[in-house]
Amino acid sequence: MRDCPEVDAFSFWDGEIPFVLLSTEKTAERGRFDAAHELGHLVLHGEVQMPHGPQAEAEAHRFAAAGALAE
């Protein structure tokens, strides 16, 4: 993600295989939140629905935040 420094993370499906790509330029805490956020997209939105827009982002944020509260 060196070519896109403004991107923190993203996820996608390639067939039945999920991928999460994370920036290594963030703090460990931010990296964990970004990983949980992208996992939220994969779990909540599945491989068929491509998550877009503010609602999908809010859902993934809530998923990631819930994991942070559980610690």
N, C-alpha and C positions, 0 to 999 in steps of 0.2 A: 504494500500500500504506500510505498515510497513515492509513487507517482501521483498519489491523491492524498496529500496530508490533511485535507479537511474531512476525510472519511474516517470515522472512529472504528467502524466494524460493519460487516454485512454478512448475510447468510443466503443460501440458496440450496435448492435440490438439484441434483444431477441424476435423473432417474429416481431410484429409491434411496440414494445416498445423500444425506444432508451434509452441508459444508458451512462452517463458520470461519470467517477471516477477521482477524483482530489486528489493530495497530499495535506495534510494540513501542510506540512513542508515548504511551499513557502510563499513569501510575498503576500499580498493582490493583488498587481499589477500583479505579476506573475500568481497568481491563476486566475485572470480575463482573462489574455491573454490565459492561458492554456484552460480555459472553452470555450472561443471564438474559439480557434483552434480546439478543439474537436467538437464543434457545427458545425464548417466548414466541418469537415469530414462527419458528419451525413447529413448535408444539401447538400453538393456538391457531395458526393459519394453515398448517398442513402443506403438503406438496402440490396441491391443486390450486388453492387460492393464493395468489401473489399479494402479499400485504402492501398496501399503499395508503397514503393519506394519514390525516391526523388521528383517526379512530384506531387504525392498526398500530400506530406509534404509541398512543396512549395505553393500549392493551399490553403491548410489550414492555412499556415502562412499569406498569403496575405489576406485571409478572416478575420483573427483575427486582423491583422494590420489595415485593413480598418475600423473596428469597433473602434479601438483606436484613429484613426484620426478624427472620427466623434464626439468625445467628445468635 
